[in-house]
């Protein structure tokens, strides 16, 4: 029997998925295991796998199969959704001229390298020419893609990370947050100033002990070591494939606070990947929905669950045991203060969950203005300082702590920033609903029992994969579209009520 | 300017090389890092990469480019040799019908699985049907390939591992060895019986200490950790790519003897890979010549250099230091007896360098007879016992210690066995010549200085890659074709003269 066009497509996407998975493992190896001398050969391997994948996806027969399959769509709704995701992947791969893609890729390589020198040197002027080239080509790509997708240029950029993201929706959410934030931060900082101050916990904390603690916590949260690993890398990440999820962290021997929460954050990403529906492993519909939901899962585990007072009551004795800690600085109350500290700061990656949205809203507004042409790159440092001032009441003393701090723009990641805060909002909304559906969750977390929460996430988020839009996942799970309500209520409850 | 047919071929083979390298790293990861739950996804990744590679190599345009390039060959002799190797790779990939290849692949998977159960159960009869199917299909493949290559069916099988291997040559070498072996083994065993007996070294030897010793030894021999790693796996191997060579070993806490020599053996393979000419990294002519030369490099490092009395005088104090050893069992003389012990034994992988060729010659004769149809599989156990008796004067008490011991035949590795002994002969011949060219080598090894030896190997073996045949590499390096002379002289010198 001749296979149908849709059958041919599923086989083609199975191969693409194997290529993507291979790249995932090779990328993980590059960050964790590879000796420096292997870099050139690895770059070539990754380049060739990417090129072959692009070729498989954009081959002429794929257009024909798609058209044929769409003319007589499959019956099963998951197959239908799969076909829709195939079309989406094909559209993204074909809507921009390959020469332009190549030019942008070369420009971002140059610019990222330039940025690595410019940031420590605080040299925004030195970065400007190469960043300008990246911006110019990114706008060109965005306009091509927007014409095909039928959206704005900036939306077309976001679409790669968060399918269907719309400026209007995000504006409403972010404007609301931006109006609420300054006063809220004031009140929290004021309240914290009146409370007992944080007692520093004296180190050192040997890496082996930190790692043992992290593994124990991963076990509690539900990370499956038969289908994953924990390793060390310079930048923490979650990689691999759903049946073999590789998470990493970094350790500082003078501080365990970051590594522990970093691992739990990555664990949230890993649980999402691991929970994607097994029968659809190799197909587009079986993949994670987008970066907003992905980030919602890491933030839900880290911010909502693991920084909750309930879980910290379970964490404190484990931490004491791990490092033979004794004394008031090791108390549950002190650990809660450490993990719940809020302060205005200049660096996004060091920000707490309350001030983090300010950093994201700033970048969202600036990058959109740059893409639209409403802001010139030369004016970025001033616009950055003014914007941060309006949101957090502070100004960076230099560009290193201002518009040079992130790798995203030099490396071509335009339209990515909003997903961090969309994820934080979704995390609060999902966690609120999970606790409403299953009121025992907080007390279960207090006993280190994540099974109830994980079960809820499996059903309402992970198993949905890319079957529907992010918005539909949220509506089905929580009864309403993404909103700021739950996040604001969470912040009030955690930082102001207690 | 339009690229020439040869340029197109080099680009095609660059991609193939990146795919092979990717598979190398994924295979290494599978054996060293991958959690069990990742097996299915990994098998799919490897299958797809293999399939894509096969597709790239057998695509119709490759035939056209080859014909066109051969009609006006490149000027540079390395390019000419590269084109020859491209043709060879293409021939091997296309000369057998894909359905037959698929059938053999499925049959070997089944048979290998069956063998894993049959060996511990000593159940040759149970293995017979699936092994018979493997043999039948292997013969069919061999006959197809032989017709294209213009050689015997068995030579066509060997050709995959050792290009150009001829039965006539191997017969001459192996018959000579077989005639010399029984009496030589008798004399060595008799001599050793008259010597002081081996003092067992009491353990345990913690894995971390064994590994630290192995790393120190690798550093001495010239393993470059900026371009490679040492890890642990169930079966030791050398994988990865030339710029990132991954070797593995296994540790037993009651014995360091095996792990140390195992690592040095794999290091010999790694040095060969690492020493291949950098400008030809991605091309067929830049690859290792074949398994005989590959094995010659591991055996040269392990057997010729590292088990030499000179190196053992350097090794003994390092071993004592590694394990805080003290007493007569830790002496240089005892270590020399341990690493130079010869005995008739049933299991190939445990055999010493003197009796090892008997195991190989036995298998060579048997597998050739099976391929030719001169021997029926049902008669294998008896033929095995008779053959071993003739060569070593011992008979296996059961098939588990006889014809069921090796994975090669069930897994489809017919024609591989001879390369072990061809490699041992080449190792002796190359080492003898290296020491003649550079008489300081033995005393350098006594000081743990491998630079002189490695430099000689780089020039005379590694840098030659696949530019010429194995035979020409040997002739150019040593002045004569592969012979038994150096090996026999080495055995006499090491085991009988002292």
Interface residues (C-beta under 8 A of the other chain):
Chain A: X14 X15 X18 X19 X21 X22 X25 X26 X29 X33 X34 X35 X36 X37 X38 X40 X41 X42 X44 X45 X47 X48 X49 X51 X52 X224 X225 X226 X227 X228 X229 X240 X241 X242 X243 X244 X281 X282
Chain B: X14 X15 X18 X19 X21 X22 X25 X26 X29 X33 X34 X35 X36 X37 X38 X40 X41 X42 X44 X45 X47 X48 X49 X51 X52 X224 X225 X226 X227 X228 X229 X240 X241 X242 X243 X244 X281 X282
